[in-house]
């Protein structure tokens, strides 16, 4: 699963040192994290990435992740990013536990780390219960839920199913995902007036009862190679529309994720890899 997330460990914390996975090291406190996110995420003049995560101390969990999109806007949650956090804190020796908790935007997630030769290879994340009430996602619609809901975007009619996994998602089904001009369509979904806080949009083709393929347009970042919360939202939407079983493989441009929407406890579980791309330093 390929998604470039730049990891920052804040210096003023209970941990010594200041480190960035796939980024660099700051020698002083980061005073404007949004500006840092915009700078280092820029693929032309910065390092290049889909966003930045600051790893902070937490009073609620083992760690807090403070996520920023590539445009500097704050994100409530990042499914791929939280797996990167797990690898970062374990591989850097900030924890020796293989079951940890991570806080994001006040919500605590539970993670199980699968290691090999002292390094994290796979992470299973309890992503919690999906939010389906339209007003809580939020999305503007007449019903309590937005399932197979009609929407018009730039003069074309679509059907969407909306889910929040801590952040808002609109899932749209189509036959030709590969040929989609997502850079043209994505921004109009993201900024559609029916989404008060904008939206992440997943364009999905169902391959069989256990497999789907997806491309994603993320708010604040554009098209990315992967979206963990988006994969979870897709799995939930597929079940709601009767298209797949509750365990599904979601294929994206960057790889695959295994998603389960557990019928007994209503919780969504995401399992996938995390890899270190490089370490480095950024100087002001």
C-alpha positions as a Markdown table, in Angstrom:
| # | Residue | x | y | z |
|---|---|---|---|---|
| 1 | Unk | 0.0 | 0.0 | 0.0 |
| 2 | Unk | 1.8 | 3.1 | -1.2 |
| 3 | Unk | 1.1 | 6.4 | 0.4 |
| 4 | Unk | 3.8 | 8.9 | 1.3 |
| 5 | Unk | 3.3 | 10.2 | 4.8 |
| 6 | Unk | 5.9 | 12.5 | 6.3 |
| 7 | Unk | 6.3 | 11.7 | 10.0 |
| 8 | Unk | 7.4 | 14.2 | 12.6 |
| 9 | Unk | 8.2 | 13.6 | 16.3 |
| 10 | Unk | 7.7 | 16.9 | 18.2 |
| 11 | Unk | 10.8 | 17.8 | 20.2 |
| 12 | Unk | 9.0 | 19.1 | 23.2 |
| 13 | Unk | 7.7 | 15.8 | 24.4 |
| 14 | Unk | 8.5 | 13.1 | 26.8 |
| 15 | Unk | 10.8 | 11.4 | 24.2 |
| 16 | Unk | 14.3 | 12.6 | 23.6 |
| 17 | Unk | 15.4 | 13.7 | 20.1 |
| 18 | Unk | 13.5 | 14.9 | 17.1 |
| 19 | Unk | 12.9 | 12.6 | 14.2 |
| 20 | Unk | 11.0 | 12.4 | 11.0 |
| 21 | Unk | 10.3 | 9.3 | 9.1 |
| 22 | Unk | 10.5 | 9.9 | 5.3 |
| 23 | Unk | 11.2 | 13.6 | 6.1 |
| 24 | Unk | 14.0 | 14.9 | 8.3 |
| 25 | Unk | 14.6 | 16.4 | 11.7 |
| 26 | Unk | 13.6 | 19.7 | 13.2 |
| 27 | Unk | 15.9 | 21.2 | 15.7 |
| 28 | Unk | 13.3 | 23.4 | 17.3 |
| 29 | Unk | 9.6 | 23.3 | 18.0 |
| 30 | Unk | 7.3 | 23.5 | 15.0 |
| 31 | Unk | 5.4 | 26.7 | 15.4 |
| 32 | Unk | 3.3 | 26.5 | 12.2 |
| 33 | Unk | 2.6 | 22.9 | 11.4 |
| 34 | Unk | 0.2 | 23.7 | 8.6 |
| 35 | Unk | 2.9 | 25.7 | 6.8 |
| 36 | Unk | 5.4 | 22.9 | 7.3 |
| 37 | Unk | 2.9 | 20.4 | 5.9 |
| 38 | Unk | 2.4 | 22.6 | 2.8 |
| 39 | Unk | 6.2 | 23.0 | 2.3 |
| 40 | Unk | 7.4 | 19.5 | 2.8 |
| 41 | Unk | 4.4 | 17.9 | 0.9 |
| 42 | Unk | 5.2 | 19.9 | -2.2 |
| 43 | Unk | 6.5 | 17.5 | -4.8 |
| 44 | Unk | 8.4 | 20.2 | -6.7 |
| 45 | Unk | 9.9 | 22.4 | -4.1 |
| 46 | Unk | 9.6 | 20.3 | -0.9 |
| 47 | Unk | 10.0 | 16.6 | -0.2 |
| 48 | Unk | 6.8 | 15.4 | -1.7 |
| 49 | Unk | 4.0 | 13.5 | 0.1 |
| 50 | Unk | 0.3 | 13.2 | 0.7 |
| 51 | Unk | 0.5 | 14.9 | 4.1 |
| 52 | Unk | 2.4 | 15.2 | 7.4 |
| 53 | Unk | 1.8 | 13.6 | 10.7 |
| 54 | Unk | 3.1 | 15.0 | 14.0 |
| 55 | Unk | 3.5 | 12.4 | 16.7 |
| 56 | Unk | 2.8 | 13.9 | 20.1 |
| 57 | Unk | 2.3 | 12.7 | 23.7 |
| 58 | Unk | -1.2 | 11.9 | 24.6 |
| 59 | Unk | -3.2 | 11.8 | 27.9 |
| 60 | Unk | -5.7 | 9.4 | 26.3 |
| 61 | Unk | -3.5 | 6.9 | 24.4 |
| 62 | Unk | 0.1 | 5.8 | 24.0 |
| 63 | Unk | 0.6 | 8.4 | 21.3 |
| 64 | Unk | -1.3 | 11.2 | 19.5 |
| 65 | Unk | -1.2 | 11.6 | 15.7 |
| 66 | Unk | -1.7 | 15.2 | 14.4 |
| 67 | Unk | -2.5 | 14.9 | 10.7 |
| 68 | Unk | -2.3 | 17.6 | 8.1 |
| 69 | Unk | -3.2 | 17.3 | 4.4 |
| 70 | Unk | -0.8 | 18.4 | 1.7 |
| 71 | Unk | -2.6 | 21.8 | 1.5 |
| 72 | Unk | -2.1 | 22.4 | 5.2 |
| 73 | Unk | -5.6 | 21.6 | 6.3 |
| 74 | Unk | -6.1 | 19.5 | 9.4 |
| 75 | Unk | -7.4 | 16.0 | 8.9 |
| 76 | Unk | -9.5 | 14.2 | 11.5 |
| 77 | Unk | -8.1 | 10.8 | 10.7 |
| 78 | Unk | -5.8 | 9.0 | 8.2 |
| 79 | Unk | -6.1 | 5.2 | 7.9 |
| 80 | Unk | -2.8 | 4.7 | 6.1 |
| 81 | Unk | -1.1 | 7.3 | 8.2 |
| 82 | Unk | -2.0 | 5.6 | 11.5 |
| 83 | Unk | -0.3 | 2.5 | 10.3 |
| 84 | Unk | 2.8 | 4.6 | 9.5 |
| 85 | Unk | 2.6 | 6.0 | 13.0 |
| 86 | Unk | 2.6 | 2.4 | 14.4 |
| 87 | Unk | 5.7 | 1.5 | 12.4 |
| 88 | Unk | 7.4 | 4.8 | 13.3 |
| 89 | Unk | 7.0 | 4.6 | 17.0 |
| 90 | Unk | 7.9 | 0.9 | 17.2 |
| 91 | Unk | 10.9 | 0.9 | 14.8 |
| 92 | Unk | 12.3 | 4.0 | 16.4 |
| 93 | Unk | 12.1 | 2.4 | 19.9 |
| 94 | Unk | 9.5 | 4.7 | 21.3 |
| 95 | Unk | 7.5 | 1.6 | 22.3 |
| 96 | Unk | 8.2 | -2.1 | 22.6 |
| 97 | Unk | 4.5 | -3.0 | 22.7 |
| 98 | Unk | 2.8 | -4.8 | 19.8 |
| 99 | Unk | -0.6 | -3.6 | 20.8 |
| 100 | Unk | -0.8 | 0.2 | 21.1 |
| 101 | Unk | -3.4 | 3.0 | 21.2 |
| 102 | Unk | -3.2 | 6.1 | 19.1 |
| 103 | Unk | -5.3 | 9.3 | 19.5 |
| 104 | Unk | -6.4 | 11.3 | 16.5 |
| 105 | Unk | -8.7 | 14.3 | 16.9 |
| 106 | Unk | -9.8 | 13.1 | 20.3 |
| 107 | Unk | -10.7 | 9.6 | 19.2 |
| 108 | Unk | -8.6 | 6.6 | 20.3 |
| 109 | Unk | -7.8 | 3.8 | 17.9 |
| 110 | Unk | -6.5 | 0.3 | 18.8 |
| 111 | Unk | -3.7 | -1.2 | 16.8 |
| 112 | Unk | -2.0 | -4.6 | 16.6 |
| 113 | Unk | 1.5 | -4.6 | 15.2 |
| 114 | Unk | 2.9 | -7.7 | 13.3 |
| 115 | Unk | 6.7 | -7.6 | 13.4 |
| 116 | Unk | 9.5 | -9.4 | 11.6 |
| 117 | Unk | 13.2 | -9.1 | 12.6 |
| 118 | Unk | 12.4 | -6.3 | 15.0 |
| 119 | Unk | 10.5 | -4.2 | 12.5 |
| 120 | Unk | 6.8 | -3.7 | 11.9 |
| 121 | Unk | 5.6 | -5.3 | 8.6 |
| 122 | Unk | 1.8 | -5.3 | 9.0 |
| 123 | Unk | -0.6 | -3.4 | 11.2 |
| 124 | Unk | -4.2 | -4.2 | 12.0 |
| 125 | Unk | -6.3 | -1.2 | 13.1 |
| 126 | Unk | -9.6 | -1.2 | 14.8 |
| 127 | Unk | -11.1 | 1.7 | 13.0 |
| 128 | Unk | -14.3 | 1.8 | 15.1 |
| 129 | Unk | -17.9 | 1.9 | 14.0 |
| 130 | Unk | -18.8 | 3.6 | 10.8 |
| 131 | Unk | -21.0 | 6.8 | 11.0 |
| 132 | Unk | -24.0 | 6.5 | 8.7 |
| 133 | Unk | -26.2 | 9.3 | 9.9 |
| 134 | Unk | -26.1 | 12.0 | 7.1 |
| 135 | Unk | -26.0 | 14.9 | 9.5 |
| 136 | Unk | -23.0 | 13.4 | 11.4 |
| 137 | Unk | -20.9 | 12.7 | 8.2 |
| 138 | Unk | -21.9 | 15.4 | 7.2 |
| 139 | Unk | -23.8 | 15.4 | 3.9 |
| 140 | Unk | -26.9 | 17.2 | 2.9 |
| 141 | Unk | -29.7 | 14.8 | 2.0 |
| 142 | Unk | -33.4 | 14.3 | 2.7 |
| 143 | Unk | -33.1 | 10.9 | 4.4 |
| 144 | Unk | -31.4 | 9.8 | 7.6 |
| 145 | Unk | -28.7 | 8.0 | 5.6 |
| 146 | Unk | -27.2 | 8.7 | 2.2 |
| 147 | Unk | -27.3 | 5.2 | 0.6 |
| 148 | Unk | -27.5 | 5.1 | -3.2 |
| 149 | Unk | -28.3 | 8.7 | -3.0 |
| 150 | Unk | -28.6 | 10.7 | -6.3 |
| 151 | Unk | -26.2 | 13.6 | -6.8 |
| 152 | Unk | -25.6 | 15.9 | -9.8 |
| 153 | Unk | -22.0 | 17.0 | -10.4 |
| 154 | Unk | -21.2 | 19.3 | -13.3 |
| 155 | Unk | -24.4 | 18.3 | -15.1 |
| 156 | Unk | -23.9 | 14.5 | -14.7 |
| 157 | Unk | -26.0 | 12.3 | -12.4 |
| 158 | Unk | -24.3 | 9.9 | -10.0 |
| 159 | Unk | -25.3 | 7.7 | -7.1 |
| 160 | Unk | -23.3 | 8.0 | -3.9 |
| 161 | Unk | -23.2 | 6.3 | -0.6 |
| 162 | Unk | -21.8 | 8.4 | 2.2 |
| 163 | Unk | -19.9 | 7.1 | 5.3 |
| 164 | Unk | -17.7 | 8.7 | 7.9 |
| 165 | Unk | -14.7 | 6.8 | 9.3 |
| 166 | Unk | -13.8 | 9.8 | 11.4 |
| 167 | Unk | -13.7 | 11.8 | 8.2 |
| 168 | Unk | -16.3 | 12.1 | 5.4 |
| 169 | Unk | -16.4 | 9.9 | 2.4 |
| 170 | Unk | -18.7 | 9.6 | -0.7 |
| 171 | Unk | -18.5 | 6.3 | -2.5 |
| 172 | Unk | -19.5 | 6.3 | -6.2 |
| 173 | Unk | -19.7 | 3.1 | -8.3 |
| 174 | Unk | -18.8 | 2.9 | -11.9 |
| 175 | Unk | -17.6 | 0.5 | -14.6 |
| 176 | Unk | -14.5 | 2.2 | -15.8 |
| 177 | Unk | -12.4 | 3.4 | -12.9 |
| 178 | Unk | -9.1 | 3.2 | -14.8 |
| 179 | Unk | -10.4 | 5.6 | -17.5 |
| 180 | Unk | -11.8 | 8.1 | -15.1 |
| 181 | Unk | -10.5 | 11.7 | -15.5 |
| 182 | Unk | -10.4 | 12.0 | -11.8 |
| 183 | Unk | -8.4 | 15.3 | -11.8 |
| 184 | Unk | -11.4 | 16.9 | -13.5 |
| 185 | Unk | -14.2 | 15.1 | -11.6 |
| 186 | Unk | -12.7 | 14.9 | -8.1 |
| 187 | Unk | -12.5 | 18.6 | -7.2 |
| 188 | Unk | -16.2 | 19.1 | -8.0 |
| 189 | Unk | -17.2 | 16.3 | -5.6 |
| 190 | Unk | -14.8 | 17.6 | -3.0 |
| 191 | Unk | -16.2 | 21.1 | -3.0 |
| 192 | Unk | -19.9 | 20.2 | -3.8 |
| 193 | Unk | -22.3 | 22.3 | -1.6 |
| 194 | Unk | -23.8 | 19.1 | -0.2 |
| 195 | Unk | -20.7 | 18.5 | 1.8 |
| 196 | Unk | -20.3 | 21.2 | 4.4 |
| 197 | Unk | -16.8 | 20.1 | 5.4 |
| 198 | Unk | -15.8 | 18.9 | 1.9 |
| 199 | Unk | -15.4 | 15.2 | 1.2 |
| 200 | Unk | -13.1 | 12.4 | 0.1 |
| 201 | Unk | -14.5 | 10.7 | -2.9 |
| 202 | Unk | -13.9 | 7.0 | -3.8 |
| 203 | Unk | -14.7 | 5.8 | -7.3 |
| 204 | Unk | -15.2 | 2.1 | -7.2 |
| 205 | Unk | -15.7 | -0.9 | -9.5 |
| 206 | Unk | -16.9 | -4.2 | -7.9 |
| 207 | Unk | -14.9 | -7.1 | -9.3 |
| 208 | Unk | -16.5 | -9.9 | -7.3 |
| 209 | Unk | -18.2 | -10.5 | -3.9 |
| 210 | Unk | -14.8 | -10.2 | -2.1 |
| 211 | Unk | -12.8 | -7.8 | -4.3 |
| 212 | Unk | -13.2 | -4.2 | -5.4 |
| 213 | Unk | -10.9 | -1.7 | -7.1 |
| 214 | Unk | -10.8 | 2.0 | -6.2 |
| 215 | Unk | -9.4 | 5.4 | -7.1 |
| 216 | Unk | -9.6 | 8.1 | -4.5 |
| 217 | Unk | -9.7 | 11.9 | -4.6 |
| 218 | Unk | -8.8 | 13.2 | -1.1 |
| 219 | Unk | -9.9 | 16.6 | 0.1 |
| 220 | Unk | -6.8 | 18.8 | 0.5 |
| 221 | Unk | -4.5 | 16.4 | -1.4 |
| 222 | Unk | -6.1 | 15.4 | -4.7 |
| 223 | Unk | -5.7 | 11.9 | -6.1 |
| 224 | Unk | -3.5 | 9.7 | -3.9 |
| 225 | Unk | -2.3 | 6.2 | -4.4 |
| 226 | Unk | -4.2 | 4.9 | -1.4 |
| 227 | Unk | -6.6 | 6.0 | 1.4 |
| 228 | Unk | -7.1 | 3.7 | 4.4 |
| 229 | Unk | -10.3 | 5.4 | 5.7 |
| 230 | Unk | -11.5 | 5.4 | 2.1 |
| 231 | Unk | -11.0 | 1.7 | 1.8 |
| 232 | Unk | -13.0 | 1.2 | 5.0 |
| 233 | Unk | -15.8 | 3.4 | 3.8 |
| 234 | Unk | -15.9 | 1.5 | 0.5 |
| 235 | Unk | -16.2 | -1.8 | 2.3 |
| 236 | Unk | -19.1 | -0.5 | 4.4 |
| 237 | Unk | -20.8 | 1.1 | 1.4 |
| 238 | Unk | -20.5 | -2.2 | -0.5 |
| 239 | Unk | -22.3 | -4.1 | 2.2 |
| 240 | Unk | -25.0 | -1.4 | 2.5 |
| 241 | Unk | -25.6 | -1.8 | -1.2 |
| 242 | Unk | -25.6 | -5.6 | -1.2 |
| 243 | Unk | -22.5 | -5.7 | -3.5 |
| 244 | Unk | -20.0 | -7.7 | -1.4 |
| 245 | Unk | -19.4 | -9.8 | 1.7 |
| 246 | Unk | -18.2 | -8.2 | 4.9 |
| 247 | Unk | -14.6 | -9.1 | 4.3 |
| 248 | Unk | -13.2 | -7.5 | 1.2 |
| 249 | Unk | -9.9 | -6.8 | -0.5 |
| 250 | Unk | -9.7 | -3.2 | -1.8 |
| 251 | Unk | -7.3 | -2.7 | -4.6 |
| 252 | Unk | -5.9 | 0.8 | -5.1 |
| 253 | Unk | -3.2 | 2.3 | -7.2 |
| 254 | Unk | -0.6 | 1.7 | -4.5 |
| 255 | Unk | -1.5 | -1.8 | -3.4 |
| 256 | Unk | -4.2 | -3.7 | -1.4 |
| 257 | Unk | -5.9 | -3.5 | 2.0 |
| 258 | Unk | -7.9 | -6.1 | 3.7 |
| 259 | Unk | -11.1 | -4.7 | 5.3 |
| 260 | Unk | -13.6 | -6.4 | 7.5 |
| 261 | Unk | -16.9 | -4.9 | 8.8 |
| 262 | Unk | -17.6 | -7.1 | 11.7 |
| 263 | Unk | -21.3 | -8.0 | 12.0 |
| 264 | Unk | -21.3 | -8.8 | 15.7 |
| 265 | Unk | -19.7 | -5.6 | 17.0 |
| 266 | Unk | -20.3 | -3.2 | 14.1 |
| 267 | Unk | -16.6 | -2.3 | 14.0 |
| 268 | Unk | -14.4 | -2.0 | 10.9 |
| 269 | Unk | -10.9 | -3.5 | 10.9 |
| 270 | Unk | -8.2 | -2.6 | 8.4 |
| 271 | Unk | -5.1 | -4.6 | 7.9 |
| 272 | Unk | -2.1 | -3.6 | 5.7 |
| 273 | Unk | 1.6 | -2.9 | 5.5 |
| 274 | Unk | 3.7 | 0.1 | 6.3 |
| 275 | Unk | 7.2 | 0.7 | 5.0 |
| 276 | Unk | 10.0 | 3.2 | 5.7 |
| 277 | Unk | 11.0 | 5.0 | 2.5 |
| 278 | Unk | 13.9 | 7.1 | 3.8 |
| 279 | Unk | 15.2 | 9.1 | 6.7 |
| 280 | Unk | 16.6 | 12.6 | 6.4 |
| 281 | Unk | 16.8 | 16.1 | 7.8 |
| 282 | Unk | 15.2 | 19.4 | 6.8 |
| 283 | Unk | 16.9 | 22.6 | 7.6 |
| 284 | Unk | 15.1 | 25.9 | 8.0 |
